[in-house]
Amino acid sequence: MRFIEENIYHIYNRGNNKQQIFFCNDDYILFLKMINMHIKPVCEILCWCLMPNHFHFLVYTDEKSIKEKRQEV
């Protein structure tokens, strides 16, 4: 997916057939740790909401959000 600089994106996902994706508090914590590791360094997270069967994030993109990662050979 290609992002445009200085835009706001609504990122969301839901379990298949509306099935639960978070089963205990540890699942929420692990998910947020992964978000902090992979999304937070490249986008500003404006708001988020986690529910048992889906999640939502509003993120703001900037210059570092749209730079393509170079693959080292």
PyMOL Python script that loads the backbone (N, CA, C, O; Angstrom):
from pymol import cmd

cmd.read_pdbstr("""\
ATOM      1  N   MET A   1       0.848  -1.177   0.000  1.00  0.00           N
ATOM      2  CA  MET A   1       0.000   0.000   0.000  1.00  0.00           C
ATOM      3  C   MET A   1       0.886   1.230   0.000  1.00  0.00           C
ATOM      4  O   MET A   1       1.900   1.264   0.697  1.00  0.00           O
ATOM      5  N   ARG A   2       0.528   2.202  -0.745  1.00  0.00           N
ATOM      6  CA  ARG A   2       1.291   3.439  -0.838  1.00  0.00           C
ATOM      7  C   ARG A   2       0.555   4.530  -0.072  1.00  0.00           C
ATOM      8  O   ARG A   2      -0.633   4.769  -0.292  1.00  0.00           O
ATOM      9  N   PHE A   3       1.276   5.186   0.828  1.00  0.00           N
ATOM     10  CA  PHE A   3       0.707   6.273   1.616  1.00  0.00           C
ATOM     11  C   PHE A   3       1.137   7.616   1.042  1.00  0.00           C
ATOM     12  O   PHE A   3       2.204   7.734   0.440  1.00  0.00           O
ATOM     13  N   ILE A   4       0.304   8.614   1.232  1.00  0.00           N
ATOM     14  CA  ILE A   4       0.604   9.971   0.810  1.00  0.00           C
ATOM     15  C   ILE A   4       0.952  10.778   2.053  1.00  0.00           C
ATOM     16  O   ILE A   4       0.281  10.684   3.081  1.00  0.00           O
ATOM     17  N   GLU A   5       2.016  11.574   1.942  1.00  0.00           N
ATOM     18  CA  GLU A   5       2.477  12.380   3.075  1.00  0.00           C
ATOM     19  C   GLU A   5       1.399  13.384   3.510  1.00  0.00           C
ATOM     20  O   GLU A   5       0.642  13.909   2.694  1.00  0.00           O
ATOM     21  N   GLU A   6       1.359  13.625   4.807  1.00  0.00           N
ATOM     22  CA  GLU A   6       0.461  14.598   5.441  1.00  0.00           C
ATOM     23  C   GLU A   6      -1.014  14.272   5.211  1.00  0.00           C
ATOM     24  O   GLU A   6      -1.815  15.146   4.879  1.00  0.00           O
ATOM     25  N   ASN A   7      -1.348  13.024   5.393  1.00  0.00           N
ATOM     26  CA  ASN A   7      -2.732  12.571   5.312  1.00  0.00           C
ATOM     27  C   ASN A   7      -3.071  11.768   6.552  1.00  0.00           C
ATOM     28  O   ASN A   7      -2.186  11.300   7.268  1.00  0.00           O
ATOM     29  N   ILE A   8      -4.347  11.617   6.794  1.00  0.00           N
ATOM     30  CA  ILE A   8      -4.828  10.802   7.906  1.00  0.00           C
ATOM     31  C   ILE A   8      -5.474   9.553   7.311  1.00  0.00           C
ATOM     32  O   ILE A   8      -6.272   9.625   6.376  1.00  0.00           O
ATOM     33  N   TYR A   9      -5.103   8.402   7.884  1.00  0.00           N
ATOM     34  CA  TYR A   9      -5.639   7.127   7.418  1.00  0.00           C
ATOM     35  C   TYR A   9      -6.353   6.413   8.562  1.00  0.00           C
ATOM     36  O   TYR A   9      -5.907   6.426   9.709  1.00  0.00           O
ATOM     37  N   HIS A  10      -7.460   5.800   8.216  1.00  0.00           N
ATOM     38  CA  HIS A  10      -8.221   4.982   9.156  1.00  0.00           C
ATOM     39  C   HIS A  10      -7.838   3.529   8.868  1.00  0.00           C
ATOM     40  O   HIS A  10      -8.171   2.985   7.815  1.00  0.00           O
ATOM     41  N   ILE A  11      -7.138   2.917   9.813  1.00  0.00           N
ATOM     42  CA  ILE A  11      -6.711   1.522   9.672  1.00  0.00           C
ATOM     43  C   ILE A  11      -7.577   0.686  10.599  1.00  0.00           C
ATOM     44  O   ILE A  11      -7.703   0.980  11.788  1.00  0.00           O
ATOM     45  N   TYR A  12      -8.164  -0.346  10.046  1.00  0.00           N
ATOM     46  CA  TYR A  12      -9.038  -1.184  10.869  1.00  0.00           C
ATOM     47  C   TYR A  12      -9.027  -2.606  10.344  1.00  0.00           C
ATOM     48  O   TYR A  12      -8.661  -2.860   9.197  1.00  0.00           O
ATOM     49  N   ASN A  13      -9.430  -3.514  11.191  1.00  0.00           N
ATOM     50  CA  ASN A  13      -9.560  -4.901  10.791  1.00  0.00           C
ATOM     51  C   ASN A  13     -10.488  -5.594  11.770  1.00  0.00           C
ATOM     52  O   ASN A  13     -10.637  -5.171  12.916  1.00  0.00           O
ATOM     53  N   ARG A  14     -11.108  -6.662  11.301  1.00  0.00           N
ATOM     54  CA  ARG A  14     -12.059  -7.408  12.126  1.00  0.00           C
ATOM     55  C   ARG A  14     -11.817  -8.896  11.925  1.00  0.00           C
ATOM     56  O   ARG A  14     -11.383  -9.319  10.854  1.00  0.00           O
ATOM     57  N   GLY A  15     -12.093  -9.676  12.934  1.00  0.00           N
ATOM     58  CA  GLY A  15     -11.951 -11.123  12.834  1.00  0.00           C
ATOM     59  C   GLY A  15     -12.869 -11.694  11.765  1.00  0.00           C
ATOM     60  O   GLY A  15     -13.934 -11.141  11.491  1.00  0.00           O
ATOM     61  N   ASN A  16     -12.451 -12.804  11.162  1.00  0.00           N
ATOM     62  CA  ASN A  16     -13.291 -13.473  10.166  1.00  0.00           C
ATOM     63  C   ASN A  16     -14.649 -13.813  10.772  1.00  0.00           C
ATOM     64  O   ASN A  16     -14.733 -14.310  11.895  1.00  0.00           O
ATOM     65  N   ASN A  17     -15.708 -13.541  10.015  1.00  0.00           N
ATOM     66  CA  ASN A  17     -17.075 -13.800  10.479  1.00  0.00           C
ATOM     67  C   ASN A  17     -17.358 -13.136  11.824  1.00  0.00           C
ATOM     68  O   ASN A  17     -18.130 -13.643  12.638  1.00  0.00           O
ATOM     69  N   LYS A  18     -16.710 -11.984  12.038  1.00  0.00           N
ATOM     70  CA  LYS A  18     -16.855 -11.210  13.285  1.00  0.00           C
ATOM     71  C   LYS A  18     -16.380 -11.983  14.512  1.00  0.00           C
ATOM     72  O   LYS A  18     -16.818 -11.715  15.630  1.00  0.00           O
ATOM     73  N   GLN A  19     -15.476 -12.947  14.294  1.00  0.00           N
ATOM     74  CA  GLN A  19     -14.962 -13.731  15.416  1.00  0.00           C
ATOM     75  C   GLN A  19     -14.010 -12.897  16.266  1.00  0.00           C
ATOM     76  O   GLN A  19     -13.413 -11.930  15.791  1.00  0.00           O
ATOM     77  N   GLN A  20     -13.886 -13.275  17.488  1.00  0.00           N
ATOM     78  CA  GLN A  20     -13.025 -12.600  18.443  1.00  0.00           C
ATOM     79  C   GLN A  20     -11.564 -12.734  18.026  1.00  0.00           C
ATOM     80  O   GLN A  20     -11.137 -13.796  17.573  1.00  0.00           O
ATOM     81  N   ILE A  21     -10.796 -11.646  18.181  1.00  0.00           N
ATOM     82  CA  ILE A  21      -9.360 -11.679  17.891  1.00  0.00           C
ATOM     83  C   ILE A  21      -8.519 -11.450  19.145  1.00  0.00           C
ATOM     84  O   ILE A  21      -7.341 -11.804  19.175  1.00  0.00           O
ATOM     85  N   PHE A  22      -9.112 -10.868  20.164  1.00  0.00           N
ATOM     86  CA  PHE A  22      -8.438 -10.677  21.449  1.00  0.00           C
ATOM     87  C   PHE A  22      -9.177 -11.530  22.482  1.00  0.00           C
ATOM     88  O   PHE A  22     -10.372 -11.335  22.703  1.00  0.00           O
ATOM     89  N   PHE A  23      -8.481 -12.462  23.107  1.00  0.00           N
ATOM     90  CA  PHE A  23      -9.126 -13.397  24.018  1.00  0.00           C
ATOM     91  C   PHE A  23      -8.838 -13.123  25.492  1.00  0.00           C
ATOM     92  O   PHE A  23      -9.568 -13.582  26.370  1.00  0.00           O
ATOM     93  N   CYS A  24      -7.762 -12.366  25.758  1.00  0.00           N
ATOM     94  CA  CYS A  24      -7.431 -12.031  27.140  1.00  0.00           C
ATOM     95  C   CYS A  24      -6.644 -10.726  27.149  1.00  0.00           C
ATOM     96  O   CYS A  24      -6.258 -10.229  26.090  1.00  0.00           O
ATOM     97  N   ASN A  25      -6.406 -10.174  28.317  1.00  0.00           N
ATOM     98  CA  ASN A  25      -5.688  -8.905  28.430  1.00  0.00           C
ATOM     99  C   ASN A  25      -4.297  -8.976  27.811  1.00  0.00           C
ATOM    100  O   ASN A  25      -3.822  -7.995  27.240  1.00  0.00           O
ATOM    101  N   ASP A  26      -3.646 -10.123  27.920  1.00  0.00           N
ATOM    102  CA  ASP A  26      -2.307 -10.276  27.342  1.00  0.00           C
ATOM    103  C   ASP A  26      -2.318 -10.115  25.825  1.00  0.00           C
ATOM    104  O   ASP A  26      -1.342  -9.635  25.249  1.00  0.00           O
ATOM    105  N   ASP A  27      -3.406 -10.507  25.176  1.00  0.00           N
ATOM    106  CA  ASP A  27      -3.511 -10.335  23.723  1.00  0.00           C
ATOM    107  C   ASP A  27      -3.522  -8.851  23.356  1.00  0.00           C
ATOM    108  O   ASP A  27      -2.868  -8.443  22.397  1.00  0.00           O
ATOM    109  N   TYR A  28      -4.259  -8.050  24.113  1.00  0.00           N
ATOM    110  CA  TYR A  28      -4.299  -6.608  23.877  1.00  0.00           C
ATOM    111  C   TYR A  28      -2.917  -6.000  24.081  1.00  0.00           C
ATOM    112  O   TYR A  28      -2.471  -5.174  23.285  1.00  0.00           O
ATOM    113  N   ILE A  29      -2.249  -6.410  25.142  1.00  0.00           N
ATOM    114  CA  ILE A  29      -0.925  -5.867  25.464  1.00  0.00           C
ATOM    115  C   ILE A  29       0.082  -6.232  24.381  1.00  0.00           C
ATOM    116  O   ILE A  29       0.862  -5.380  23.956  1.00  0.00           O
ATOM    117  N   LEU A  30       0.079  -7.478  23.931  1.00  0.00           N
ATOM    118  CA  LEU A  30       0.987  -7.901  22.867  1.00  0.00           C
ATOM    119  C   LEU A  30       0.720  -7.111  21.586  1.00  0.00           C
ATOM    120  O   LEU A  30       1.659  -6.660  20.930  1.00  0.00           O
ATOM    121  N   PHE A  31      -0.531  -6.943  21.233  1.00  0.00           N
ATOM    122  CA  PHE A  31      -0.893  -6.199  20.025  1.00  0.00           C
ATOM    123  C   PHE A  31      -0.388  -4.764  20.113  1.00  0.00           C
ATOM    124  O   PHE A  31       0.181  -4.249  19.150  1.00  0.00           O
ATOM    125  N   LEU A  32      -0.592  -4.112  21.257  1.00  0.00           N
ATOM    126  CA  LEU A  32      -0.124  -2.735  21.415  1.00  0.00           C
ATOM    127  C   LEU A  32       1.401  -2.643  21.386  1.00  0.00           C
ATOM    128  O   LEU A  32       1.948  -1.665  20.877  1.00  0.00           O
ATOM    129  N   LYS A  33       2.086  -3.637  21.918  1.00  0.00           N
ATOM    130  CA  LYS A  33       3.549  -3.661  21.831  1.00  0.00           C
ATOM    131  C   LYS A  33       3.992  -3.749  20.372  1.00  0.00           C
ATOM    132  O   LYS A  33       4.948  -3.089  19.967  1.00  0.00           O
ATOM    133  N   MET A  34       3.296  -4.562  19.592  1.00  0.00           N
ATOM    134  CA  MET A  34       3.635  -4.691  18.174  1.00  0.00           C
ATOM    135  C   MET A  34       3.356  -3.387  17.422  1.00  0.00           C
ATOM    136  O   MET A  34       4.132  -2.990  16.553  1.00  0.00           O
ATOM    137  N   ILE A  35       2.262  -2.734  17.756  1.00  0.00           N
ATOM    138  CA  ILE A  35       1.958  -1.431  17.156  1.00  0.00           C
ATOM    139  C   ILE A  35       3.047  -0.423  17.500  1.00  0.00           C
ATOM    140  O   ILE A  35       3.506   0.325  16.637  1.00  0.00           O
ATOM    141  N   ASN A  36       3.458  -0.407  18.764  1.00  0.00           N
ATOM    142  CA  ASN A  36       4.524   0.515  19.178  1.00  0.00           C
ATOM    143  C   ASN A  36       5.836   0.235  18.449  1.00  0.00           C
ATOM    144  O   ASN A  36       6.608   1.157  18.186  1.00  0.00           O
ATOM    145  N   MET A  37       6.088  -1.008  18.129  1.00  0.00           N
ATOM    146  CA  MET A  37       7.334  -1.385  17.468  1.00  0.00           C
ATOM    147  C   MET A  37       7.299  -1.096  15.963  1.00  0.00           C
ATOM    148  O   MET A  37       8.305  -0.670  15.395  1.00  0.00           O
ATOM    149  N   HIS A  38       6.151  -1.324  15.312  1.00  0.00           N
ATOM    150  CA  HIS A  38       6.103  -1.263  13.857  1.00  0.00           C
ATOM    151  C   HIS A  38       5.394  -0.035  13.278  1.00  0.00           C
ATOM    152  O   HIS A  38       5.766   0.430  12.200  1.00  0.00           O
ATOM    153  N   ILE A  39       4.411   0.484  13.947  1.00  0.00           N
ATOM    154  CA  ILE A  39       3.631   1.602  13.404  1.00  0.00           C
ATOM    155  C   ILE A  39       4.059   2.943  13.998  1.00  0.00           C
ATOM    156  O   ILE A  39       4.247   3.919  13.271  1.00  0.00           O
ATOM    157  N   LYS A  40       4.207   2.985  15.292  1.00  0.00           N
ATOM    158  CA  LYS A  40       4.528   4.246  15.961  1.00  0.00           C
ATOM    159  C   LYS A  40       5.814   4.909  15.455  1.00  0.00           C
ATOM    160  O   LYS A  40       5.859   6.137  15.380  1.00  0.00           O
ATOM    161  N   PRO A  41       6.861   4.150  15.105  1.00  0.00           N
ATOM    162  CA  PRO A  41       8.072   4.809  14.603  1.00  0.00           C
ATOM    163  C   PRO A  41       7.898   5.523  13.260  1.00  0.00           C
ATOM    164  O   PRO A  41       8.693   6.402  12.926  1.00  0.00           O
ATOM    165  N   VAL A  42       6.881   5.161  12.493  1.00  0.00           N
ATOM    166  CA  VAL A  42       6.741   5.750  11.155  1.00  0.00           C
ATOM    167  C   VAL A  42       5.467   6.560  10.950  1.00  0.00           C
ATOM    168  O   VAL A  42       5.319   7.213   9.917  1.00  0.00           O
ATOM    169  N   CYS A  43       4.558   6.533  11.894  1.00  0.00           N
ATOM    170  CA  CYS A  43       3.314   7.302  11.791  1.00  0.00           C
ATOM    171  C   CYS A  43       2.965   7.873  13.160  1.00  0.00           C
ATOM    172  O   CYS A  43       3.314   7.299  14.191  1.00  0.00           O
ATOM    173  N   GLU A  44       2.287   8.983  13.156  1.00  0.00           N
ATOM    174  CA  GLU A  44       1.760   9.508  14.402  1.00  0.00           C
ATOM    175  C   GLU A  44       0.384   8.881  14.618  1.00  0.00           C
ATOM    176  O   GLU A  44      -0.502   9.006  13.772  1.00  0.00           O
ATOM    177  N   ILE A  45       0.212   8.217  15.740  1.00  0.00           N
ATOM    178  CA  ILE A  45      -1.069   7.590  16.045  1.00  0.00           C
ATOM    179  C   ILE A  45      -1.944   8.639  16.726  1.00  0.00           C
ATOM    180  O   ILE A  45      -1.639   9.090  17.830  1.00  0.00           O
ATOM    181  N   LEU A  46      -3.016   9.016  16.070  1.00  0.00           N
ATOM    182  CA  LEU A  46      -3.900  10.057  16.602  1.00  0.00           C
ATOM    183  C   LEU A  46      -4.874   9.494  17.620  1.00  0.00           C
ATOM    184  O   LEU A  46      -5.128  10.116  18.652  1.00  0.00           O
ATOM    185  N   CYS A  47      -5.419   8.323  17.337  1.00  0.00           N
ATOM    186  CA  CYS A  47      -6.306   7.658  18.284  1.00  0.00           C
ATOM    187  C   CYS A  47      -6.429   6.195  17.899  1.00  0.00           C
ATOM    188  O   CYS A  47      -6.142   5.805  16.767  1.00  0.00           O
ATOM    189  N   TRP A  48      -6.855   5.407  18.849  1.00  0.00           N
ATOM    190  CA  TRP A  48      -7.014   3.983  18.604  1.00  0.00           C
ATOM    191  C   TRP A  48      -8.094   3.424  19.507  1.00  0.00           C
ATOM    192  O   TRP A  48      -8.436   4.002  20.539  1.00  0.00           O
ATOM    193  N   CYS A  49      -8.625   2.275  19.087  1.00  0.00           N
ATOM    194  CA  CYS A  49      -9.652   1.593  19.861  1.00  0.00           C
ATOM    195  C   CYS A  49      -9.529   0.098  19.583  1.00  0.00           C
ATOM    196  O   CYS A  49      -9.531  -0.333  18.430  1.00  0.00           O
ATOM    197  N   LEU A  50      -9.424  -0.676  20.642  1.00  0.00           N
ATOM    198  CA  LEU A  50      -9.365  -2.129  20.506  1.00  0.00           C
ATOM    199  C   LEU A  50     -10.615  -2.724  21.127  1.00  0.00           C
ATOM    200  O   LEU A  50     -10.977  -2.388  22.255  1.00  0.00           O
ATOM    201  N   MET A  51     -11.267  -3.601  20.398  1.00  0.00           N
ATOM    202  CA  MET A  51     -12.443  -4.303  20.887  1.00  0.00           C
ATOM    203  C   MET A  51     -12.231  -5.797  20.698  1.00  0.00           C
ATOM    204  O   MET A  51     -11.347  -6.187  19.935  1.00  0.00           O
ATOM    205  N   PRO A  52     -12.996  -6.638  21.355  1.00  0.00           N
ATOM    206  CA  PRO A  52     -12.723  -8.077  21.280  1.00  0.00           C
ATOM    207  C   PRO A  52     -12.631  -8.649  19.867  1.00  0.00           C
ATOM    208  O   PRO A  52     -11.859  -9.578  19.630  1.00  0.00           O
ATOM    209  N   ASN A  53     -13.412  -8.105  18.920  1.00  0.00           N
ATOM    210  CA  ASN A  53     -13.381  -8.699  17.576  1.00  0.00           C
ATOM    211  C   ASN A  53     -12.854  -7.766  16.485  1.00  0.00           C
ATOM    212  O   ASN A  53     -12.842  -8.145  15.314  1.00  0.00           O
ATOM    213  N   HIS A  54     -12.418  -6.559  16.842  1.00  0.00           N
ATOM    214  CA  HIS A  54     -11.843  -5.669  15.832  1.00  0.00           C
ATOM    215  C   HIS A  54     -11.068  -4.527  16.477  1.00  0.00           C
ATOM    216  O   HIS A  54     -11.097  -4.333  17.693  1.00  0.00           O
ATOM    217  N   PHE A  55     -10.363  -3.766  15.608  1.00  0.00           N
ATOM    218  CA  PHE A  55      -9.607  -2.608  16.087  1.00  0.00           C
ATOM    219  C   PHE A  55      -9.689  -1.480  15.071  1.00  0.00           C
ATOM    220  O   PHE A  55      -9.994  -1.701  13.899  1.00  0.00           O
ATOM    221  N   HIS A  56      -9.412  -0.269  15.540  1.00  0.00           N
ATOM    222  CA  HIS A  56      -9.363   0.924  14.699  1.00  0.00           C
ATOM    223  C   HIS A  56      -8.156   1.759  15.107  1.00  0.00           C
ATOM    224  O   HIS A  56      -7.827   1.848  16.290  1.00  0.00           O
ATOM    225  N   PHE A  57      -7.499   2.370  14.125  1.00  0.00           N
ATOM    226  CA  PHE A  57      -6.435   3.346  14.366  1.00  0.00           C
ATOM    227  C   PHE A  57      -6.619   4.488  13.396  1.00  0.00           C
ATOM    228  O   PHE A  57      -6.955   4.270  12.232  1.00  0.00           O
ATOM    229  N   LEU A  58      -6.403   5.703  13.860  1.00  0.00           N
ATOM    230  CA  LEU A  58      -6.264   6.853  12.982  1.00  0.00           C
ATOM    231  C   LEU A  58      -4.802   7.254  13.055  1.00  0.00           C
ATOM    232  O   LEU A  58      -4.286   7.562  14.129  1.00  0.00           O
ATOM    233  N   VAL A  59      -4.136   7.251  11.905  1.00  0.00           N
ATOM    234  CA  VAL A  59      -2.720   7.608  11.875  1.00  0.00           C
ATOM    235  C   VAL A  59      -2.499   8.758  10.911  1.00  0.00           C
ATOM    236  O   VAL A  59      -3.190   8.899   9.902  1.00  0.00           O
ATOM    237  N   TYR A  60      -1.520   9.567  11.251  1.00  0.00           N
ATOM    238  CA  TYR A  60      -1.115  10.700  10.418  1.00  0.00           C
ATOM    239  C   TYR A  60       0.232  10.365   9.803  1.00  0.00           C
ATOM    240  O   TYR A  60       1.165   9.979  10.508  1.00  0.00           O
ATOM    241  N   THR A  61       0.332  10.514   8.490  1.00  0.00           N
ATOM    242  CA  THR A  61       1.584  10.204   7.804  1.00  0.00           C
ATOM    243  C   THR A  61       2.414  11.468   7.624  1.00  0.00           C
ATOM    244  O   THR A  61       1.885  12.564   7.443  1.00  0.00           O
ATOM    245  N   ASP A  62       3.719  11.284   7.679  1.00  0.00           N
ATOM    246  CA  ASP A  62       4.636  12.385   7.419  1.00  0.00           C
ATOM    247  C   ASP A  62       5.746  11.879   6.496  1.00  0.00           C
ATOM    248  O   ASP A  62       5.609  10.820   5.882  1.00  0.00           O
ATOM    249  N   GLU A  63       6.817  12.615   6.399  1.00  0.00           N
ATOM    250  CA  GLU A  63       7.896  12.255   5.477  1.00  0.00           C
ATOM    251  C   GLU A  63       8.444  10.855   5.740  1.00  0.00           C
ATOM    252  O   GLU A  63       8.672  10.099   4.796  1.00  0.00           O
ATOM    253  N   LYS A  64       8.657  10.500   6.996  1.00  0.00           N
ATOM    254  CA  LYS A  64       9.225   9.178   7.297  1.00  0.00           C
ATOM    255  C   LYS A  64       8.227   8.049   7.035  1.00  0.00           C
ATOM    256  O   LYS A  64       8.631   6.895   6.887  1.00  0.00           O
ATOM    257  N   SER A  65       6.935   8.362   6.975  1.00  0.00           N
ATOM    258  CA  SER A  65       5.916   7.346   6.720  1.00  0.00           C
ATOM    259  C   SER A  65       5.941   6.849   5.284  1.00  0.00           C
ATOM    260  O   SER A  65       5.601   5.696   5.017  1.00  0.00           O
ATOM    261  N   ILE A  66       6.341   7.710   4.362  1.00  0.00           N
ATOM    262  CA  ILE A  66       6.221   7.350   2.953  1.00  0.00           C
ATOM    263  C   ILE A  66       7.530   6.880   2.339  1.00  0.00           C
ATOM    264  O   ILE A  66       7.539   6.453   1.184  1.00  0.00           O
ATOM    265  N   LYS A  67       8.628   6.944   3.069  1.00  0.00           N
ATOM    266  CA  LYS A  67       9.900   6.453   2.539  1.00  0.00           C
ATOM    267  C   LYS A  67       9.836   4.942   2.409  1.00  0.00           C
ATOM    268  O   LYS A  67       9.447   4.235   3.339  1.00  0.00           O
ATOM    269  N   GLU A  68      10.224   4.462   1.238  1.00  0.00           N
ATOM    270  CA  GLU A  68      10.247   3.015   1.024  1.00  0.00           C
ATOM    271  C   GLU A  68      11.506   2.449   1.661  1.00  0.00           C
ATOM    272  O   GLU A  68      12.582   3.042   1.574  1.00  0.00           O
ATOM    273  N   LYS A  69      11.360   1.303   2.298  1.00  0.00           N
ATOM    274  CA  LYS A  69      12.510   0.648   2.918  1.00  0.00           C
ATOM    275  C   LYS A  69      13.415   0.081   1.829  1.00  0.00           C
ATOM    276  O   LYS A  69      12.948  -0.536   0.871  1.00  0.00           O
ATOM    277  N   ARG A  70      14.695   0.299   1.992  1.00  0.00           N
ATOM    278  CA  ARG A  70      15.658  -0.254   1.047  1.00  0.00           C
ATOM    279  C   ARG A  70      16.020  -1.660   1.493  1.00  0.00           C
ATOM    280  O   ARG A  70      16.259  -1.914   2.674  1.00  0.00           O
ATOM    281  N   GLN A  71      16.055  -2.549   0.548  1.00  0.00           N
ATOM    282  CA  GLN A  71      16.435  -3.923   0.859  1.00  0.00           C
ATOM    283  C   GLN A  71      17.933  -4.062   0.680  1.00  0.00           C
ATOM    284  O   GLN A  71      18.493  -3.691  -0.352  1.00  0.00           O
ATOM    285  N   GLU A  72      18.572  -4.607   1.711  1.00  0.00           N
ATOM    286  CA  GLU A  72      20.013  -4.838   1.632  1.00  0.00           C
ATOM    287  C   GLU A  72      20.253  -6.195   1.009  1.00  0.00           C
ATOM    288  O   GLU A  72      19.596  -7.175   1.360  1.00  0.00           O
ATOM    289  N   VAL A  73      21.193  -6.249   0.087  1.00  0.00           N
ATOM    290  CA  VAL A  73      21.500  -7.503  -0.605  1.00  0.00           C
ATOM    291  C   VAL A  73      22.776  -8.082  -0.062  1.00  0.00           C
ATOM    292  O   VAL A  73      23.214  -9.141  -0.511  1.00  0.00           O
TER     293      VAL A  73
END
""", "prot")
cmd.dss("prot")
cmd.show_as("cartoon", "prot")
cmd.util.cbc("prot")
cmd.orient("prot")
